[in-house]
Amino acid sequence: MKVLVAGASGAVGLPIVRRLVEQGHQVHGLVRGESGAERVSAQGATALRADVLDYEDVSRAVESAQPEVVIDQLTALPRHYSPQTMRDTLAPTNRVRVTGGANVQKAALRCGARRFLAQSGAYFYEPGPGLADESAGFVDGGPPLVAGNVAAFRAVEDRVASLPRKVSGLILRYGFFYGPGTWYSREGDVGEQARAGDLAVLGNGTGVWSFVHLEDAAEFTARAAVESDATGAVNVTDDDPLPVGDIFRAFAAHVGAAAPPSVAITEETDPNAVYYATCMRGASNRRARDEFGFRPRRLEWLDSSP
């Protein structure tokens, strides 16, 4: 099949390209810069360069690929993680997701694509009992970083949901990525922060986090793109949602760091950090397992905990 991956040189975009090429598909990767084009070409795909915020530029690139399937993995997330870099990149990431994604979707429809997949997240479900399935809504009234992400995810999901009936749209609600090349790895930024003593459990640390290994997310996405016409939203998360306090303690042991200290919440504490530490709900992957046959690996650092 002819498949176009937008954001093809990114953390999850590149392994998706690799999987699709391995499966024998004709793959085009949409990127912005020369270095991204080189990474995509090295996987055996055809690199297309365009500024996704410029519709005419995007349209020319997509027209040249004539894709049957389009996978939108557009973000502008920072290469290096810190609370400040996340705040600094919120606006550009949302512009790429919302405006850039809309340009890609419009161009895909114009070229007759029959399937469209887009990246969303399983991080911001509204409060409720147990793990959230795909019928749960996103939280309202969150702190600035949370609210900004929620607004972008809603815009992306509403756009995909409005696709004409002849095009099947699937929304990919990923968990936090971990594994080589991500922030959550031995060599990644959070691993380095843990060994430097900069990782801490805020408050009671009872917010429940859902992760997914980067390679599992890529494998799921590649197969869902070309082997399924399923629509709606799907949580692409592993089987091990846990309170963040437990996750951080196990992660620290995994990367060879001391156990992270507990830090009290005060009036000066960043409200975004408080949300992540105490309010996150965690996501159920039942649909992914039952309908798509998803079998994610166990969260690897759980076996490193004392």
N, C-alpha and C positions, 0 to 999 in steps of 0.2 A: 504494500500500500504506500501511497504518498503521504508522508507525515511531516508537518512543520512543528518545530518546538520553538516557541518564543521565550527568550531568556535562556538560550541553550547552553551558554557557557557558565551558568551559575552552579551553585552547590548541588542542587538536585537536577537541574536541567541537563548537565553534562552526563551523569550516569543514565538518565532517561534516553538521551541520544545514543549512548553506547549500547543499551539494551535493544533498542529498536533496530540499530544496524546489525547487531548479532542475530536478530530474528529475521533478517533478510528484507527489511523494508527500505524504501527509498526515502531518506531522511534529509530534510533541510533544517538548519539551525539558524534562527534569527538572533543576531548579536549586534552590539553597537560598535565595538572597537576592533582593532587589528589583532590584539592578543586573544580576545575571545574567539575571533574567527579561526585563529591558528589552533586553539584547543578543540574546537568543533571539527575542523578538518582532520585533525589527528585521530579522531574517532571513526573516520570513514564516512562522515556526512558532508553535505554541501553547505558551506557557510554563506549566509546572506547578511549584509550589513545594512542597518537602517536605524534612524532615530524614531523610537516608537511613539514619541510625542508629536511627530509630524505625520499626519495621515497619508499624505501623498507619497512620502518616502516609504512608509509601511506598505501601502497599496502596491507600489512597484515591486517590492521584494516578494510579497505574498503572491502576486500575479505570476511572477517568474517560477514559483514552485508549484502552483496549481494543486494545493494539498486536498486530500480527501478528509484528513483528520488534522486538527490543530490543537496543540497543548500549550496553554498559557502558563508559564512559570516566571512571569515578570516580577522582579522586586528590585529595590535599590538598598537592600540591607547592608550594613557595614561589614567589611572584611574582619575587623577587630571589634570584639564585644566589650562594651561597658555601658552602664546606665546612661551616661552622657551621649555616647555615640548613637544609642537607640533613640534618644530624644532628638538629636540633630538630624537623623535620617528619616524621621517619621514623615515629614511633608514630602520629600522627594520620592520615598518609597510609595506613598499613597498616590502621588501623581502618576507614577509608572504603572501601578496596579490598576487605577481607575481609568485615567485618560489613555495611557498606553495600551492597556488591555482592551478598552473599547475600540481603539483604532485597529488592533489586530482582529478582533471579532468582526468588525464591520468589513474589513478586507477579506476575511475568510468567507463570510456570507456572499460577498460579491463574486468570489471565485468558485462558489458552489460546493464548499466543504460540507460534509454531511455529519460531522461529529466535532464537538468542541469541548475541551476540558480546561478548567481553570483552577488555579491554586487559591485556597482559602485556609482557614485555621480552625483547630479544635480547642483553642485556648480560652475563649471568653464566653462560655455558656452561662446562661442565667442561673442564679442559685436554685437549688432543688435537691431532692433526696437522690442518693446514689449517683452513678455515672450518667452522663448526658448522652442520649442517643440523638440522631439527626433531627428529630422532631422538636427538640428544645431550641428556644431562641437564644440570641446573644444578649448579654447583659446590657441594661440601660443605666445611664448615669454613672459610669465608671470614671476614674481619674483620667487626666488628659491623655496619657499614652495609650491607655486601654480604650478610651472613647474614640481616639483617632483611628486606631486599628479596626475597631468594630465598625465605624462608619465606612471604611474602605472595603472591608469584607462584605458588608451588606450591599454596597454598590456593585461589587463584582458579582455577587450571588443573584441579585435582582436582575442584572443584565443577562446572565446565563439562563435564568429561569424564563426570560422573555424571548428566547430564541424561537423562531418559527417551528412548527410541528415537524417539518421535514428534516430538521437538524436535532440530533440528540445531544443534550448538554449534561455534563457531569461535573459537579463541584467537589474538589478534593480538599477535605478538611484535615490537613496534616497535624500530627503532634509535633513537639519540639524535635528537631533533627539531632541525632548524635552519630558518632562514628568518625573515621578518618576524614579530615578536611572540614570538620564542623567545629563549633565552639566547644561542644561537649565531647572531648576526647583527651587522651593523655597529652597530646601535643597542642591542643586547642587552647583558646584564651581562658576558658573557665578552668581547665586543668592547671594552667600556669597560675591563675589566681588562687586556686586551692592550695598549691604548694607554697605560694607566697604568704599564706595566712589571710587572704583577702576574701575568702568565701565564708559566709555566716548564715545561720538560720535565724530568720527574723520572726520575732514573736513566738507563737506556738508552732509555726511551721506546718500547719494542718491543711493548707491549700493543696489540692490533689493535682498532680501534673501527669500528663500523658506524653510519652516520647514515641519515636519511631526511628529505627536505624535508616540512615540515608539510602543504603542499597535496597532495603526492603521497600521503602517509599518509591524508589525508581522502578523496581520490578513491578510493583502493583500498578503504577501509572502506565507503564508501557503496555502491559497486558490489558488493562481496562480501556485503553485508547483504541486498540485494534481488535480485541476479541470480545467486546461487549457493546451493547447499545443501551446499557442502563443509564438512567437519568436521575436527577435530584442531587442530593448531597450524600457523601460517604465519609465517615471518620477513618482516616488512614493512620491508625495508632497501634501500638503494641499491646500486649496482654497484661502489662504490669503498671497500671496507674497507681501511684502511691503518694502519700503526703510528702511535700517537698523537703521537710526535715529529714525523713528517712532517705530520700533520694540523695540529698547533699552529703549525708554521712557516708553512705555507701560509695558515692562517687569519689569522695576524698580518699577513702581507703583504696579504691581502684587505681587512682593516679599517684599513690604514694605520699599522700599528704596527711597531716594531723586532722583529727576530727574538727569540723567547723564549730566555732562557739555559737551560743545562743545570744541574740542581741534583743534587748527590749524595744518595744515600739513607743515612741514619744511623739509629742506634738510636732517636732521637727522632722520626723521620718517621712521620706518620700512616699506619698500616697499610692503611687504606682507600685512601689516595692511592697507596700502593705497588701495591696490587692493580690499580687502574685504569691505572696507568702501565706495568705490566710483565706483567700476567697475563691481560688480556682477550684473547679469542680471535677475535672477529669472526664474523659470521653470513653464511651463504649464502642468497641470495634465489631460488634455482633454482625452488623450488616456486611462489613468487609469480609468477615470470616464465612458467614452463611451463604451470601450471594456471589461473592467473587472468589471464594476459596483461599482467602488471605491467611497465611501462616507466618506471622512475624517472629523473628528470633526473640529470645528472652533478653530483657534489658541487661546488657553484658556486665555492668558493674555490681549487680545484685549479688553475684557469687563471690565478690571481693569483700563484702561486708564482714565484720568480725563475727 
